[in-house]
C-alpha cells in the first residue's frame, strides 16, 4: 500500500480552504494596529497622515491606498504589491511557504497555531436581499419629517417610503407597529431608518453599498459642493444650498476614488460637513486632509443643547438659522 497525502494544486482556492483573506492581511501588514473599515497608515510608504484602508465588500476583504490608488485589490494583490512579486504564482508560493500550508512544495507547519492566536472578525456580506412592502405615510410619520421642514413631495423626491412589511433574505423582519420606520431606496438597494431605535438597530437592515452618494445629481458644475453625512442633513441643507449631497456615513470608506474624482470634477471647492461632536470633527479633519477638502460642521455652541447636525438645528431654530450660519461661513 502506497502511503502519502494527495497533493493539491497550489491556487487561491486551495489556500483559502486553509486560511482566510483576513489571515493574509494580518500576517503581512507591517502595522499591526489596524481594523477592518478603519483608515490606517499605508504599508507602502512612510506618511504623516493615514491613507490606507482594508475594508469589506460583498463578504470579502480588499484594500486601497488613497494616496496611490494603483495599490488596490484583494489580499493576493496586496502580497504581490507589497513584495513587488512578478506574478500570481510567486504570490501563492510565498503565502504557502510563509504560513507552512504544505500545498505546493512548501514544508508543512502548524499554520493553525498561527491563525488560532486571534479571533476571526465577522465580515458581513453586503449583498443581502431586502424586500419592502410600502404603505401611505401615517400622520405621525409626516409630522416627524415636517419637524425637519420636509413635506410629502420632498419625501417622494428623495425616494423615502413608509414601510408596511419588511423581508430580509426572504424572512419577515420583525417591526413594531408602534415604531417609525422608513425605507431609503437606492436603485435596487434599501437602507432602513428607524429613528427612535437604539444605535445598533437604527439603520438595520441595510444593503446599500457604502460608496453610494445621496443627491449625486445635485453636484454638477458647482462652485461649492456641500457634502453631508446623512440623507436628512442633505435634505435640510438643500433647502438653502442646492449643490448638496451626502455620503452614507462618516467613514473614510465612503470616499472611493471614483467619488472623490466626481466631486473634484464637478465642483471648484468641496465642503465636508459631519457631526459637531468629537468623533465627527476628527473624521472631518482626517478626510479633508486626505482629499484637500474644506469642512464646515455645525458650530460647537449648539452641542450644549445636544444639537450635533444641521437637521437638529433646523428642528429647534428653523431654516433661517441654517441660512444665517452658512452666511457667517461665507457659503451663501
N, C-alpha and C positions, 0 to 999 in steps of 0.2 A: 504494500500500500504506500503510495507516494504522499508524503505529508507536506504541509506548507499552506500558506494563505493565498487566496485568489487575488491576483494583483489587479487593482482598478486603474483605469486610465486617469491620469492627472488632469483635472479640469476644474472649472469654477464650481460646478455642481458637486463633484466629489469632495472638494474642500468644504463646501457649505453643508455637507452632510455631517461634518465633524465639528466645525466651529462656525460662528456667525459673523455677519458684517461688523457687528459691534466689537467682537473679539479682535478682529483685524485692525480696526481703527484704534482700539485701546492699546494694543501691543505696539503699534508703530508711531503713535502720536508722541513727539518729544515732550510736549507739555501735558502732563497728566491731569491737570486741573481744568478739565473741560466737561461739558454736559451736552446732551442732545438738545438741539434748538437754542443753544446759548452761544453767542459770539465769544470767540477766544482768540489768543494770539496765533498767528499763522506759523506753521512749521516750515514754511518755505523761505522765510526771511526774518531778519531782526526788525522789529517795528515798535513804534511808540504807542500806537493805538491798535486795539484788537480789530481784526478784519477777516476772521476765518470762522466758518460755520460748518458743523456736521449736523444735518437735520434729517427728518424722516419724511418720506414721500411714498404713499401707497404701500406702507409697511416695510419698506427698505430704507437703509441709510444712504445718504450721499453727502458730498461736501462741495464747498465753493470758497475760493479765496476772492473776496470782493475787490482787493487791490490788484488782482491778476486773474481775471475770470477764465483764462485758459486752464487754470488749475481747478478743475471741477470734475465730477463724475462719481462713480461708486468706489467701494473700498479697494477694488483691484486697480482701478485707475489711480487711486491715491498712492498705493505702493509703487506703481510704475513711475509716477511723477516725483515722488519723494526721493527715490533712489536712482532716478534717471536710467531706468531699465529700457532695453531696446524693444521688447515685445511682451505679449501676454504670457508666453511660455516661460520667460525669465521670471515674471511676477509669480506665476504658480509655483515654480521650483523654489523660489525664495520663501514664500509663505509655508510651503510644505516642509522645507528644511528648518526654518526658524521655530515653527510650532512642533516639529517632530511628528508629523501626521503619518509618515510612513506610507504615503500613497504612491509616490514615484520611487526614486532611488534614495530617498532620504532615510536616515536612521529613525526608527520609530521610538518616540519618547512618550512619557506620560503627559500628553497635552491636556488631559482632563484636569490635572493638578493645576495647570496654568489658569484655565478658564474657571476653575472651581473656587478661586480666591475671591471672587466678586459675584455679585448678583446681576443677572442679565436684566437690562431695563425693559419695561413694557413698551413696545413700539406698536402703536395703533394704526391700522390701515386707514387711509384717507378716502377710500372709495366705497364706504358703507352706503347701503341703499336706504334712502329716506323717502317715504311716500306720505303725502299730505292730502287730507280732505278738508277743503276750506269751507268757510261759512261767512255770512254777513257779519260785519263788525257790530259788537254789542255797544250799548250806550256807555258802559263803563270803559271799554277799550277806546272808544272815540274820545272820551273825556281824558283818558291818560295821555293821548297824543296831542289833544288840544292844549294841555298844560305846557307843552313844548312848542306851541304855535304851529301845529301841523293839523291840516284838515283832511277830509276823506280823499280829496283829489291828490294831495301830497303823498298819502299812503299808496294810492294807486300808481302814481308817477314813479315811486321808489320801490315798487314790487314788494310791498309789505302786505301780508294776508293774515286774517284771523283763522285760527285752526280749530276745526271740529274734531278730527281724528288724526292721529299720527302713527305711522308704522315705521319701525326701524329694523332693517334686514328682514322684512316681511312679518315681523311680530309686532302686535299692537303695543305702542309705548304708553305707559301709564301717565295720564294727565288728570289733575284735579279739576273738577268743574268750576271750582271757585277761583282758580288761578288765571291770571292774564297770560296768554301765550300767543306769540306772533311768529310767523314764518317769513324770513327774508329769502327771496328766491333769486338765484344767480344762474341763469341759463343751464338748468338741469340739476343744480345743487341747491341744498337748503341749509340755512342757519337758523336754528330755533332760538327765540329770545323769550325768556320768562323773567321779566324784570324784578319780580319780588321773590324769586327763588334764591337759594344760597349761592355763594360764589362758584362752587364746584358744578352746580347744575344749571346755572343761569343761561348758559349757551349750549345746552345739550338737548338733543343730539345735533351734530354739525358735520357735514361732509364737504363744505366749501373749501376749495384749495386756498392755502394760506396766501398765495400771491394774487388773489382776486382783488381788483380795485373796485371800489364803490363810487359811482359817479365819474367814471373814467371819461365819459363823453363830455363832461364839463370842462375838461382841460384840453383846450385847443387854441393855439396861438395866443396864449395868455402872457401878460406882463408878469403876473404873480400866480403861481399855483398854490392854493392853500390845502394842505394835506392833514386831515384829521385821523383819529384812531377808531372812529365808530360811525355807523350809518346815522345815528341820531345827531351827533355833533355836526356831521356834514350837512344834514338837512337844515339844521338851525343856522349855520354859518352861510349856507347858500342863499338864505333869505336876504342877506345884505351884501354878500360877496359871491357872485355867481361862479367864479372859477374855483370851485371847491370840490374835493373828493375825499375819500377815506380809504385807509388800509384796514385789514381785518383785526389787527391788534397792535400793541406797542412793540412787538418783537422785530428783530432785525430780519427774520426770515421772510417777512412781507416784502422786503425790498430786493426783489430779484434784479439781475442786471437788465432784464427787459423792462421792468417797471421804472427803474432809475433812468434808463435811456428815454423812456416815454416822457417822463417829467421834464427831463433836460431839453428834449427836442420840441416840446410843446409849450414851454414857458421860459421866460428870461430869468426868473427867480423862483425859488421853491421855499415855502414857509411850512415847517413841520409844527404840528400842534398836538401834544399829548396831554395827559392829566397834569395838574399843577402840584401833585404830591411828589415826594422824594423819588419814587420809582419812575414816575412819568418824566420828571426833569432829567434824571440820569439817562433814561432811554433816549430822550430828545437830544441831549448833548452828545451821546455816543454816535447816534445815526447822523446827526448834522455834521459832525467832524469827518465822518467816513465819506459822506457823499457831497460835502460842501453845500449843504442846505443852510438856511436860517431857521430859527424857530420862534414861535410866539405862543406860549402857553397862557392859560387863564392867570391873571395876576394873583400872586400869593395871598393878597389881603382877603380873598374870598374863602381861603381854606379854614379860617376860624368859624365859618358858617357851614363847613363841610361841603363847599361847592368846588368841585375839582375840575369840571369841564364846562364847555360852552352851553350844553343843554341844561346843566344845573343852574347856571347863571341866568339863562333866559327864562327858566321857570319861575324864579324868585323875583328877578328885576325887570324882565321883559326884553323885547328885541332892541329897544332904544339903548339899553345898557351895552348890548353886544356892539351896536354901531358906534357907541361912544368909545369903547375900548379899542376897537380897530382904528378909529380916527386918531386916538392918542398914540397908537403904534405906527401911525403914518401909512396904514394899509388901505385906507379909504380917502 
